[in-house]
Amino acid sequence: MMGKHMSPKNIFTVLACVFFCAVSARGAAAAMTISSPAFADGGTIPRKYTCDGANVSPALQWKNVPEKAKSLALAVEDPDAPAGGWTHWVIYNIPAGSHGLSSQMPPTAHAANGTAQGANSFGKTGYGGPCPPSGAAPHHYYFRLYALDAELPPVPDAAALKAALKGHVLAAAALTGRYGRK
C-alpha cells in the first residue's frame, strides 16, 4: 500500500539527497571520491561480480576521506529492482584510515579490523551481486560511501544503516555501475 507512505526506493533517494546536499554545503568535504578498478563510473559491472559469475565483491578505492572521520560505511543499492529497491551490500565501521576494500570480501559479520557487514536483500550477510531479471533493461547499482564522525552500533540491514547514518555523515561519495541480463 503506497498511498500516504513513501516506498523504500523513495526514502533512500530522499536520504541520499539530504546527505549529498549537506556534504556539498560543507565545502571541502565533498571532495571524497570512490572508484573501482573493475569498472568505470557509469560503466558495466563485469560478470565476475554478479550472480551470473563468481558473485564476489569488486575491489573499491577511495580518496580524500575527511580527517575528522572515525569510520566509513558503504551501501550498494539497486533502485531499478521490481520490488522498488534492493540492497546488495551493507558494510560499516570500515576504518577511516583505509583506502579501499579488496575484491572478494568474505561474507562474515565481523572482520578483525572492526569492519562489520549486515544482511542484504537476499537475506545473507555480505555482498550479493547484481542479479536483475532476464530481459529487463540494465539496472543501476549505486555504491554509496559515507565518512562518519563515529563508529556505528550493530546494524543488521540497510534500514538500520540508514537510520544510524542520520547526523553522522561528514562526507559522501558515489560510484554507479550497470548490469543487465539477456
C-alpha positions in Angstrom: 0.0 0.0 0.0 1.8 3.1 -1.2 -1.0 5.8 -0.6 0.4 8.1 2.0 3.7 6.2 2.6 6.9 6.5 0.6 8.4 3.4 -0.9 11.9 2.3 0.3 13.3 3.5 -3.0 11.9 7.0 -2.5 13.1 7.1 1.2 16.6 6.1 0.1 16.6 8.7 -2.6 15.5 11.4 -0.3 18.1 10.4 2.4 20.8 10.3 -0.2 19.9 13.8 -1.5 19.9 15.2 2.1 23.3 13.7 2.7 24.8 14.9 -0.5 23.3 18.4 -0.1 24.6 18.6 3.4 28.0 17.4 2.3 28.1 20.0 -0.6 27.3 22.7 1.9 30.4 21.8 3.9 32.8 22.7 1.0 36.0 20.7 1.1 34.3 17.5 2.4 32.6 17.0 -0.9 36.0 16.1 -2.5 35.8 12.5 -1.2 35.7 10.0 -4.1 35.1 6.3 -4.6 36.1 4.2 -7.6 36.7 0.6 -8.7 39.5 -0.9 -10.8 36.9 -3.4 -12.0 34.6 -0.8 -13.8 34.3 2.9 -14.6 31.7 5.1 -13.0 28.6 4.6 -15.1 30.1 1.5 -16.7 29.1 -2.1 -16.9 29.9 -4.3 -13.8 31.9 -7.3 -15.0 30.0 -10.7 -14.9 32.5 -11.9 -12.2 30.9 -9.6 -9.7 27.3 -10.8 -10.4 25.0 -13.7 -9.8 25.9 -14.9 -13.3 29.6 -15.2 -12.3 31.5 -15.8 -9.1 29.3 -13.3 -7.2 32.2 -11.8 -5.4 32.5 -8.1 -4.3 34.6 -5.8 -6.6 37.6 -4.0 -5.2 36.9 -0.4 -4.2 39.1 2.5 -3.7 38.5 5.9 -2.1 40.3 9.2 -1.6 40.0 12.4 0.4 38.3 11.0 3.5 37.8 13.9 5.9 40.4 14.0 8.7 37.7 14.0 11.4 36.1 10.8 10.1 36.0 8.0 12.7 34.7 5.3 10.3 33.2 4.6 6.9 30.1 2.9 5.8 29.0 1.6 2.3 25.7 0.6 1.0 25.1 -0.8 -2.5 21.6 -0.4 -3.8 19.6 -1.2 -7.0 16.7 1.3 -7.2 15.6 -0.3 -10.5 14.6 -3.6 -8.8 11.0 -4.7 -9.4 10.4 -4.5 -5.6 11.2 -0.8 -5.6 14.8 -1.1 -4.4 17.2 -3.9 -3.5 20.2 -3.8 -1.1 23.2 -5.7 -2.3 25.6 -4.8 0.4 25.7 -3.2 3.9 29.2 -2.8 5.3 30.2 -0.4 8.1 32.7 0.6 10.7 35.4 0.4 8.0 38.5 2.1 9.5 38.6 5.7 8.4 42.3 5.4 7.6 41.7 2.7 5.0 41.9 3.5 1.3 39.6 0.8 0.0 38.3 -2.8 0.1 39.8 -5.7 -1.6 37.8 -7.9 -4.0 36.1 -11.0 -2.7 35.3 -9.7 0.8 34.4 -12.7 2.9 30.7 -12.9 3.8 31.3 -12.6 7.6 29.5 -10.4 10.0 32.8 -9.1 11.6 36.4 -8.7 10.4 39.5 -8.4 12.6 39.9 -4.7 11.8 36.4 -3.9 13.2 34.6 -3.8 9.9 31.1 -5.3 10.1 28.5 -6.4 7.5 24.8 -6.5 7.7 22.2 -8.5 5.7 21.5 -7.7 2.1 18.1 -8.1 0.5 18.9 -11.7 -0.4 18.8 -12.4 3.3 22.5 -13.1 3.5 25.4 -11.3 5.3 27.9 -9.5 3.0 27.9 -8.8 -0.7 25.2 -10.2 -3.1 26.0 -9.3 -6.7 23.7 -7.8 -9.3 21.0 -10.2 -10.5 18.4 -8.3 -12.4 15.5 -10.1 -14.1 16.4 -11.5 -17.6 15.3 -9.4 -20.5 15.0 -6.2 -18.4 16.9 -3.0 -19.2 20.2 -2.9 -17.4 19.9 -1.9 -13.8 21.9 0.8 -12.0 23.9 -0.1 -8.9 24.8 2.7 -6.6 27.9 2.2 -4.4 27.5 4.9 -1.7 30.3 5.6 0.6 29.8 7.7 3.8 32.5 9.2 6.0 31.2 9.3 9.6 32.0 11.1 12.8 31.5 8.0 14.8 31.6 4.2 14.7 28.1 2.7 14.4 26.3 0.3 16.7 25.4 -3.0 15.1 23.2 -2.5 12.0 21.5 -5.7 10.8 20.4 -4.4 7.5 20.0 -1.4 5.1 17.1 0.2 7.0 19.1 0.2 10.3 22.2 1.6 8.5 20.1 4.5 7.0 18.8 5.3 10.5 22.2 5.1 12.1 23.7 7.4 9.5 21.5 10.3 10.5 23.5 13.2 12.0 26.9 11.4 11.5 27.7 12.0 7.8 30.8 14.2 7.2 31.1 13.4 3.5 29.7 11.1 0.9 30.7 9.8 -2.5 29.0 7.5 -5.1 30.0 5.1 -7.8 27.5 3.8 -10.3 27.7 0.5 -12.1 25.2 -1.0 -14.5 24.3 -4.6 -15.3 21.7 -6.4 -17.4 20.8 -10.0 -18.3 19.6 -11.2 -21.6 
